[in-house]
Amino acid sequence: MNYQIKRKVSNNTITKWKLFLNFTNFYETTECNQFAKRKLRYFVDSTNFMMTLKMIMASRIKILFYC
C-alpha cells in the first residue's frame, strides 16, 4: 500500500518536471532562459526530491515574474 502511494507521488512529480521543462523551452533566446537553466542545474544536482519539487514550483513563479 505504501509503495502504491509512493508510486502515485512519483508519477505526479514526473509530470511536474515535464511541465517545467516544457515551460522553460518558451524562453530559448531570452535572458530568462539563462535563469531557468541555472535553476534547472540546481534541481538536477539536488538530492532531496520533494524539496526539489517545491523549488520547481517556486522557480516557475519567479520565472513568470521576471519574464
CYANA upper distance limits for C-alpha pairs under 8 A (distance plus 0.5 A):
  1 MET  CA      5 ILE  CA      7.01
  2 ASN  CA      6 LYS  CA      6.69
  3 TYR  CA      7 ARG  CA      6.55
  4 GLN  CA      8 LYS  CA      6.75
  5 ILE  CA      9 VAL  CA      6.93
  6 LYS  CA     10 SER  CA      6.56
  7 ARG  CA     11 ASN  CA      6.70
  8 LYS  CA     12 ASN  CA      6.74
  9 VAL  CA     13 THR  CA      6.55
 10 SER  CA     14 ILE  CA      6.77
 11 ASN  CA     15 THR  CA      6.83
 12 ASN  CA     16 LYS  CA      6.86
 13 THR  CA     17 TRP  CA      6.72
 13 THR  CA     53 LEU  CA      7.57
 14 ILE  CA     18 LYS  CA      6.72
 15 THR  CA     19 LEU  CA      6.70
 16 LYS  CA     20 PHE  CA      6.59
 16 LYS  CA     53 LEU  CA      8.44
 17 TRP  CA     21 LEU  CA      6.61
 17 TRP  CA     56 ILE  CA      8.33
 18 LYS  CA     22 ASN  CA      6.60
 19 LEU  CA     23 PHE  CA      6.51
 20 PHE  CA     24 THR  CA      6.79
 20 PHE  CA     56 ILE  CA      7.70
 20 PHE  CA     60 ARG  CA      7.79
 21 LEU  CA     25 ASN  CA      7.01
 22 ASN  CA     26 PHE  CA      7.75
 23 PHE  CA     27 TYR  CA      8.49
 24 THR  CA     28 GLU  CA      7.87
 24 THR  CA     33 ASN  CA      6.92
 24 THR  CA     36 ALA  CA      6.69
 24 THR  CA     37 LYS  CA      8.41
 25 ASN  CA     33 ASN  CA      8.28
 27 TYR  CA     31 GLU  CA      8.42
 27 TYR  CA     32 CYS  CA      6.72
 27 TYR  CA     33 ASN  CA      5.42
 28 GLU  CA     33 ASN  CA      6.12
 29 THR  CA     33 ASN  CA      7.31
 30 THR  CA     34 GLN  CA      7.76
 31 GLU  CA     35 PHE  CA      7.24
 32 CYS  CA     36 ALA  CA      6.83
 32 CYS  CA     63 ILE  CA      7.32
 32 CYS  CA     66 TYR  CA      7.69
 32 CYS  CA     67 CYS  CA      6.55
 33 ASN  CA     37 LYS  CA      6.55
 34 GLN  CA     38 ARG  CA      6.74
 35 PHE  CA     39 LYS  CA      6.80
 35 PHE  CA     63 ILE  CA      8.08
 36 ALA  CA     40 LEU  CA      6.54
 36 ALA  CA     59 SER  CA      8.47
 36 ALA  CA     63 ILE  CA      7.50
 37 LYS  CA     41 ARG  CA      6.62
 38 ARG  CA     42 TYR  CA      6.97
 39 LYS  CA     43 PHE  CA      6.88
 39 LYS  CA     59 SER  CA      7.86
 40 LEU  CA     44 VAL  CA      6.78
 41 ARG  CA     45 ASP  CA      6.81
 42 TYR  CA     46 SER  CA      6.62
 43 PHE  CA     52 THR  CA      6.23
 43 PHE  CA     55 MET  CA      8.23
 43 PHE  CA     56 ILE  CA      8.08
 46 SER  CA     52 THR  CA      6.96
 47 THR  CA     52 THR  CA      8.41
 48 ASN  CA     52 THR  CA      6.64
 49 PHE  CA     53 LEU  CA      6.67
 50 MET  CA     54 LYS  CA      6.87
 51 MET  CA     55 MET  CA      6.72
 52 THR  CA     56 ILE  CA      6.68
 53 LEU  CA     57 MET  CA      6.99
 54 LYS  CA     58 ALA  CA      6.74
 55 MET  CA     59 SER  CA      6.35
 56 ILE  CA     60 ARG  CA      6.58
 57 MET  CA     61 ILE  CA      7.12
 58 ALA  CA     62 LYS  CA      6.92
 59 SER  CA     63 ILE  CA      6.43
 60 ARG  CA     64 LEU  CA      6.65
 61 ILE  CA     65 PHE  CA      6.62
 62 LYS  CA     66 TYR  CA      6.57
 63 ILE  CA     67 CYS  CA      6.41
